[in-house]
Amino acid sequence: MSDDDSDELEEEEDNLFRLGEYEGERNEKGERHGYGKALLPNGDRYEGQYENGKRHGQGIYKFKNGCQYIGQYQENKKHGHGVFFYTDGSKYEGNWVNDERQGFGVYQYTNNDTYTGQWFAGQRHGRGTYFYADTGSKYVGTWINGQQQGTGELIHQKHRYQGKFMGKNPVGPGKYIFDIGCEQHGEYELKQKEEAGEGEEDEVVKPLDPLWKAKKITPLTFYTPPLDEVPLPTDPQTSEASENVLADEGKATEENKEGKDQEALNNEDSKKENSE
């Protein structure tokens, strides 16, 4: 059960000496262009759209190891919406950018767990929900680089926990909300356990273990903490585009304010004329 991308890389087709077999349309330069079928030198197969010698558009790529991708391509890269079937039985359906899971997508694991939410650079990143099939519990909150981190909510059958998370562990202040109509407020502290051997050099440091310290019980407040904003790395073009959007919004806001001020002045002049 894994959502790594080791099985997702296709064979390149832009090497003229390793093109394999091809049946389909071509352009004036003799490049694969339009609809076609290809048997690649490594045993993989592709059927779908080409543009100027590269997979581009809708297509189906069958790996010799049994994996399969059905979706959109851009210059030989999985790009756009697509579904990837892995050999272990897991499946991802959602958005791709430059051969990586990025944007919104749903990953179904072999144990029937599912993650539904945002991805970045092939990892769970942003807001998302992870459903645990064996218990029926689910985590709803923020993720950073594949890990639960930031504000979140862990929902069980008859109670839920709201607070901050680091990895899979709750940390800091939070509260348990029970279906019987009350809340228990408290704080999680991470304690590090150590096992000593015969000498000091033999000490074994175990992972941090969260310890809950209850402080008070209150009636239900029906308050859900806001989710953290998760910053995403951006390239210069994306940053420039974002700055342009913000600038346009600021300009529109300023123009709208000036319009309202002018309207107020006109109304004031109209009142003076009527009074005279």
N, C-alpha and C positions, 0 to 999 in steps of 0.2 A: 504494500500500500504506500504509494509515493506519488507526489505531484511534481517531481523534478522533470527537467526537460531533456534528459539524456537520450530519449527515444524519439525526439521530435525533429531531428535534423534530416533534411532531405538531401539527396545527391544533387550536386550542381550540374547544370546542363549547358553551361556556356563554354566548355572546353571542346573544341571541334574534334579532338582526337578521342574523346570519351563520351560521345553522344548516345551510343547504344543504337537501338532500333526505333524507328519513328514512322508512323502512318498518319497523315493528316495534311492540313493546309499549310501553305508557305507564302511568304511575301515575295516581292520582286528580287530581293537579295538572296532568296533561297533559305531564309530563316524560318523557323517554325512560327507560324502566325495564324491565329484563328483556332479552330477546333482540331485536336489531334490526340493520338495515343502514343505513349512511349514506354519502351522497356529499357530501363537504365542499366549501365554496365554492372552495377552492384546487385542487380536483381529486383530492385524496386520498380513499381509501375505507376504511371501517371496518365490520367485521362481527363482532358478538360481544355480550357482556353490558354492560348499562348499569345504573346505580343513581342515582336522583334526578338524571337529566339528564347524568351523566358516565360516561365509559368506566370500568367497574369490574367486574373478574372476567376471565375468559378471552376473548381476542379476537384478531382478525387485522387489522392495519393495513397498507394498501398505499399507499405514497407515489407521487405522480405521477412522481417521478424514477426509479422502479424499485426502490427499497429496500422491504423488507418486514419487519414484526415480527409474530411469533406468540408470544403469551404472556399473562402476567397484567398487569392494570391495577389501579390504585387512585386514584380521583378524577382521572382523565384522565392519570395518570402511569404509565409503565412501572414496575412494582413487583412483585417476586416473580421467579419463573423465566420466562425467555423466550429466544427465538432471534431474532437480528437478522441479516438478509441485506443486505449492502451492494452498491452498484452495481458496485464494482470486483471483485466475486467473493469478497471476504473475508466471514467469518461469526463472530459471537460467540454463544455459548450459555452461559447461566449466570444468576446472580442480578442483579437490578436493584433500586435504591432511588431513588425520586424521579427517575426518568428517567435515572439514571446507572448504569453498570456498577459494582456494588459487592457484595462477598462473593466467593464462588468462581465462577470461570468459565473457559471455554476460548475463545481467539481463534485462528482459522485465517486466516492472511494469504494474499495472492494468490500469493506465491512458495512456498507450502506450509510456511512456518515456522509454528510453533504456540507459543502461550503457555498454560500450564495452571497456575492458581494463584489467588491472592487479588488482589482489586481494591478500590480505594477512590476515590470521587469521579471515576469514569471512567478512572482510571489504574492501571497495574500497581503494587500496593502491598502488601507483606507477603511471604509465602513463595511462590515460584513457580518453574516450570521453563520455559525457553525452548529450543525445539528448532530448530536450523538445518538446514533440509532439504538445502541444497546440499552440506554437508560431513558431515552426520550427527552433528555435535557438539551438545552441549547445556550450558546453564548452569543449575545448580540452586542456589538461594540466596535471598537477601533482595533486595527491591526497595523503593525509596522514590520516590514521585512519578514513576513510570514509568521510573526508571533503576535499573540494577544497582548496589546500594550495600550494603556490609556484608559479612558472611561468606558465602562461596559456593564452588562447585566447578564448574570448567569441564572437562567430560569429552569427550575425543577418542577416536579408535578404539583407540590403543595406549598412551595415557598420559592423565593427568589432572592438573589443578592445583587445589590447595586454598589458600585465603587470603582476604584482604580485597579488595573491589572498590569502585571509585568511578567511576560512569558505566560505560563498557565496559572500563575499564582496571584491571588488578590493581595494588594498592598495598601497600607494607609487607612484613612477613615472610610467607613461604608456602613451599610445597614442591610439586615435581613428583613424581608417583608413576608409575613405569614398569612395564609388564606383565612385564618381564624379571626383576623382583624386587628393585628398589632404589628409593630416594628421593633426590632432590636438594633440599637445603634452601638457602634463600637469601632475598633481599629485592629487591623492585621499588622503584626510585626513579624519580620523575617528573622528566624533564628537559625544559626549555623551549628550543626551538630558535628562533633569531632570524635573520632575513635582513636585512642592512643595505643600504640604497639609497645614493644619492649623498650624503645628509646624515643626521644623527642623527634628524631628524624623519621620515625615510622608512623607519625600521625597521618590519618586519612581524613581529608576534609570532604564532608558530604554536601549535597546541594542544600540550598536554603529551604527551610521548612516554615510555612506561614502559621502563625499562632494567633488565634482570635481572642481579643479581650473585649468582652461586653461591658457597656457603660450605662445604658439606660433603655427602658422600654416605653414606647409611646403609641398612641393610636395611629392609624393610617394617615399619612399626609398627602398621598396621591401625587407625589413629586418625583419626577424622573430627571436625574442630572443630565445636562446637555452633553452630547458627544463631542469629543475633541476634534479640532480641525487637524487633519493629517497632511503636512506639506509633502508635495511630490517633487522630485528632482525634475528640472525642466531644461531643455536646450535653449540656446540663445534665440532661436526663431520663435519658440513657444513663449519665452519671456517677453520678447518684443511685442508679440501679438497680444499678450495679456496687458502689457502697459498701454497699448493702443486702445484696447477696449475700455480700460479704466479712464484713460484720457477722454475718450468720447463720452463716457458716462458723466464725467465731471463737467465737460463742456455743455452737455445737454442739461444737466442740473443747473448750471450757472445761467444758461439761456432761459430756462424755465423760471428761475428766480427773478431775472431781469424783466421778463414778461409780466410776472405777477406784480412787481413793483410799479411798472408802467401802468398796468390796469388800475392799481390802487390810486395813482395820481390822477388818472382820467376820471375816475369816480368822484374824487375829491373836487376836481374842477367843475364837474357836472353839478355837484351839490351846491357849490358857491354860485354858479350861474342861476340855478333855480331859486335860491334864496334872494338874489338880487332882483 
